[in-house]
Amino acid sequence: MAENNIVILGAGYGGIRVAKQLSTILSEGEDYKIILVDKHDYHTLMTQLYEPAAGATELNDAMVPLREIIDGLNVKFIKGTVENIDLRNKVVALNSGDIKIPFKYLVNALGSEPEYFNIEGLKENSISLSSLKNAAKIRCRVEKILEQAACLPPEEREITFVVGGGGLTGVEFAGELAFQLQRERDRYQIEKHHYKIILVEGSKNLLPGMSPAVYRYAQKTLEDLGVEVITGDLIQKATPETIYLASGREINYTAFIWAGGIRGSGVASKSGLKTDSRGRVLVNQFLQYVDDPYVYALGDGALVKDPKTGQPVIATAQAAMQQGNVVARNIYADIIGIKKKVYRPSLIFLLIHIGRHQAVGEPVNKMKKLKLKGFYAAWIKNLIPLKYSLRLGGFRMLFRRLFPNKNVKYELYKCNNYK
């Protein structure tokens, strides 16, 4: 029955978790169809996106075909771009209205899009590290710059990579890029003095919200890798060749990568849902949209608060998967008429890679005195994608990640597409 559709918008960490959990707990006798919608037919491992962007891994390593995740589940996948959510008529429109999907329950797990803070020229002149496609653009841009530099006389090789934003993504990308450039010096015939990596963060410190022990370690490790770290200085304007800082400093760049913030997917606000100033859907303690109990939201696109502190829960893959469990359970509770569960974040531990062999991290909501850093932290960090693989796709997906089939390639983007 179409009116019993449970439609999940977005195949990110949270959306997939909802789909898998509902497929498990809904019995065949309960006449509900689970429909998963995404504009891609693959899931992006967003927590690993900085690695292929910097050239450390292949693009294929940061994506998983959805068929490998939902095969055998009671989930129907529809590929399409969400254009509008019509709450009054309970219909989702895809692909400029060409496809319309009715729903009884709706889960908004559309995730985020880059936040440019109305900075002049920022969107037009940077590449945001926000999608697999953009990771490919960054990688191709870096490779092209290095290839061109190799053809120049040594005295003319002046390369500057600017990374805007000193949060998790910016720190991890800057560190990985620095490490990879060290490894590629012989290949491209470049020396350390031929290039610069500059990380710009507007807040007083890197990794806003984390403890001094963590951000100080992160900054020192980046500097040891040769990264210049600028904090407490906002980007005010960007042109095709220069960024202008509030301090008056001007930085001429060869490539500008933006990792300075996110906002909720614009679909929700365009569709008339209540959102905060960052485009995040307003939800209650059960993760229901405040104006419709049949609509849920989670992850980057929802303003989810910790009921204990009243503060927004930091947007991470861990949090999105925790929220996915609660959303699935609460939809099922509503169907069978039992009490819903309040979302309370369990332990969320953030580990940040800084180069290939160093990492630092701490819990952000519990056990805050616990710190990890150095090689041991990097080793644990490398295990996290394996945990996600197991939780998202079971042992088959875990086996595929541990023992990838080198004969199977998912050709996504080619560098000659990016001039």
N, C-alpha and C positions, 0 to 999 in steps of 0.2 A: 504494500500500500504506500503510495507516494507520500501521503500525509505523515507517515511514520519514518520518514528519512531522518537519519542523524548525519548532518553534513558537517564535515571538518574541513576548514579552509586553511591550507598550509601544511606541507609535509616536512616541517622542521622537527626539532627534537620533541617539542610538546605535542604537535599534531599527530605525529606517528605514535607517540606513547598513548594518546587517547584512543586512536584507532585499534592498536594492539590490545589494550586492556578491555575495551568494549567487545571486541571480537571474542575475547576469552570468557567474559562473564555473562554475555547475553546468550541465552539458550536458543536452540532452533525453534522452540515453540513460541518465542516472543517475536512478534512480527515487526521487526525493525531492520531497516537496511542501512548499513554504515557506508557512507560515501566520503572518500578522501579526494580533495581537489588541490591541485598545484599547477603552476605554469610550467614546471619542468617534470620530466619523468624520472628524476633522480633526486635523492636526498643529499644535501650538501653538508659535509662535516665542517661547520662554521668554525669550530674551535681549532681546526687544523689549517685554516685557509691561508694563514701567513706563510706556511711552509712552501707550497707550490708557487706562491707569489714571489718569494725570494729565491726560488730555484732549488730548494733543498729536496723537494719530492716532485713527483709527477702530478699533473692535474687530476688524473684518474684516481689518485690516492685520496683525494678529498671529496669524492662523490661515490654514492652507492645507488645503483638502479633500484627504483622502488619495487620492481617486480621481485627482487631478491628479498625484500623486507616483508611484503604483504602476501607473497605466494603462500597459499594454504590457509589464509585467514578469510573470515567472512567480511571482506572489505572490497568495495568497488572503487577503482581509481578513475578519475576523470581529469584529463589534462586540459587546462584552460586558465586564462587570466581573469581573476575576479574583478569585475567592474563596479558592481553595486550590490548592496545588501538591502532588500526591501523587507523591513520588519513587519510592516502592516499586513502585507500579503504573504509573508513568510516564503520569500523566493530569493534565490541568489542568481544574479545575472553574470554570465561569463562571456568573454570575447565580444565585447560591444553589444551584448544582448542576444547574440546568436544562440546561446544555450541558456536555458533557465532551469534551475533545480529547486523544487519545493522542499521545504523542511519542516519538521516538528521541533527538533533540537538543532541548534547551530553552535559550532565551536569556532571562534575567531582565533586562529593560530597563525596569522599571516606574517607575524614577525615584524621586522623593522626596515627602515630605509635610512640613508645617511641624513644627518642633521648638519646643515651648513650655517646656521645661526645668522642668516641674512648678511654674511660677510661678502663684500663686493668681489666678484670674480672668482670666488672659491670653487663653486660647483663647476664652472666652465673650464678651469685651468688645473684641476687636480683629478686624480683617479682615486676613487674611494675603494678601500679594501672591504667590500660589503657583499660580494657575490663571487661565484666561481668564474663567471665571465670577466669580471674586473680583475680577479687574481691573474687570469690569463693575460689581460692587457698590461698589467704591471710587469709580469714576467717578461713579456715580449718587449716592452719598453726598455727594461733594464738590459736585456740581451742586445738590443739594437744599439743602445748607447755604448756599451762595452765594445761591440764589434766596430763601431765607427771610431772610437778612441784608439783602437789598436792600429788603425790605418793612418793615424796622425803622428807627426814627430813627437818624441817624448816631452819636449818642452811645451807642447800645445795641448797636452792631455789634462784638462781641468773639468772634472765631473763633480757635481753636487747633487746628492739625493736629499730632499727634504721630506721628513715625515711629520705631518701635522697631527698632534694628539698624543699625549703621553699616558693614555690608559692601557688596558690589557693588550689590545690589538696593536697599538702603536709601539709599545715597548717590545712585544714579541717580534713584530716585523722588523724593527730597526736592528734588534740583536741578531736575528737570523740573516738579514741582508749583510750585516758586517761580517758575520762568520763566513758566509758564502763568498763574499768578495775576497776574503783572505785566501780561500781555496782556489779561486779562479784567476789569481794574479798571473800565473805562468801561461794559462790558456789565452788570456787577452793581452799579455805583455804589459801589465800595469803594475805600478808600484804603489805603496801606501800613500805617498804624497800626491798621487794623481787624482785621488778622489776624496770626497768628504761625505759623511752621513750626518745630518743635523736633525735632531728630534726637538720639536717645539711644543711645549705644553703651557697653556694659559694659566693653570693653577700654580700655586706656590711650589708644589711638589709633584713628582711623577705619581702615577697610580693613585689618584684621589680616592679617599675613603679607606686606604690601607694604612697600616701602622708605619711609624718612622723607620723601624728596623727593616721593613720590607722595601720601602721606596728608596732608602739610602743604599741598600745592597744592590737594588736594580740599577740605580744611577751609576754607582761605582763600577759595576760589571759592564755596563754599556760603555762607559768611558775607557775601561781597560780594552775593550774591543775597538776603540777608535771613534766612537760616536760622540759628537758634541751635543750635550744636553742643555737646552734652554728652557727654564721654567719661569713662571710668573710674568710671561710676556705674550700678549694676545696677538693673533694674526688679524690685521685690520683690513687688508686688501691683498688680492692676488692678481697678477697679470700673467701673460704667457711665459714670462721669463723671470719674474721677480715676485717675492712676497714682502709685504711691508708690515713690520711689527709695531705695536703700540709704543715701544721704547724709542722708535725712530730708526731702528736698524733695518736695513734692506738686505735681503739675501737673494742673490741670483742663483737660480737652480737649473738643473738639467732635467730632473723629473721630480714631481710633487705628488706624494701619496697622502691621502687624507684618511685618518683614522680617529677623528676628533669627536665623535658622538653619533648617537642614533635617535630616531624618533619612531613612533608606531607607524605602521603602514597607513598611508593616506586613505585607503578604502573606507575605513571605519568613519572618520570624520566627514568624508564626502557623502557618505550614506546617511548622515544625520545622527549617528550614535554619539553619545556624550563622551568626550575625551578631555584629557588635561592639556596643558599648553604644549606638551611634547607628543600629542597625537595618540596617547595611550588610553584605551577604553577603560571606563570607570566600572569597577566590579565590587561586589560585596565579599563577605568573608567566605562564601561558598564558591567564589569565582564566577558567580552569575553577573551578567550585565545588570546594572542598577535599575533599569527600566523594563526589563523583560526576563523573567525567571527561566525561560526556555533558551536563552542565549548565554553562552559562556565565552570567556576570553582568558588567555594565558600568555606567558612568555613575554617577549620584548614588546608586544603590542598591547599589553594590559598594565594598568596601574595597580599592581598587587602589593598589598601592605602586610607586614608581619603583625598579626593581632596583638602580639606581646609588646612590641615597641611602637607600633603605629607608623613605622618608617617603611618606605618602598623597599621591596625585596630586590636585590641586585640582579640584573638580567644576565643569567648564565644558563648554559645547557643543563646543568644540574638542577637549577630551580625550575626550568621549563618542564623537565621530565617529572619532577615531584608534583608540579601543578597538573600535569597530564594525568597522573594517577588519580588525583582528587577529582578532576573534572569527570573522568570516566566513571568513577565510583558514584558521584552525585547524580549524573544522568541516569545511571542504573537505579539509584535510590528513588529517584522521582518516578521512574517507570513502575517499580514494584511497590512504591508507597512506604518506604522506610525513611528514617531520619538521615539527613545529609551530613556530610563531614565538613568541618571548618578547616580551611587550609592553614597549616602551621608549618613553616619551612623547617626541615630537619637540617642536619649539619651540611653546610655549603663550604667546601674547601677550595680556595683559589690557588692554583699553581701557575706561575708565569715562566715560560722558557725565555732565557736571555742568551742567545747563541745556542749551539748544539749541545753543550755539555754543562750548562749552568741553569739553575732554576731557583725560584724563591716563591714562598707562599705561606698562607695562613688561613684559618677559618674566618669567615666574615660575620657569622651570627652566633657562634658558640665556641667555647674553648679557645678564646682569643689569644691566650698566652702561648699557644702552640705555634711554633715557627719551623719551617723547613727551608733549607737553602743549600746551594752547591750541587755537587755531582749526584748525591743521593736524591735530592729533590727532583733533578732532571730525570733520573731513572724512574721515579714514581710517575712523573708527568708523562713519560712515554708509555706507561701502562694504561693511562686514562682512555685513549682511543679504543683500546681493546675492551675495556669495560663497557663503553658506549656501544661497540659493535655487538657485544653479547646481549645487552639490554634491548637494543633496537631490532636486531635481526636474528638473535639466537645463535646457536653453535655454528650454523652454516655460514653466517656472516662473519663470525669470529674466525672460522677456519679460512675463509677467503682472504681476510686481512693478514692472517699469519702466513699463509701460503698462497699468494696471489698467482693467478694463471697468467703467465707472461705472454701467452698466445692470444689473450683476449684484450683488445684495446677499445676504449671508448673515446674516439677522436672528437674532441669538443670544439676547440678553437685552434686556428693556425696563425702563426705570427704574421704572415703576409696579409692578414685581414686588418692589421693594426699598423697604420702608417705613422 
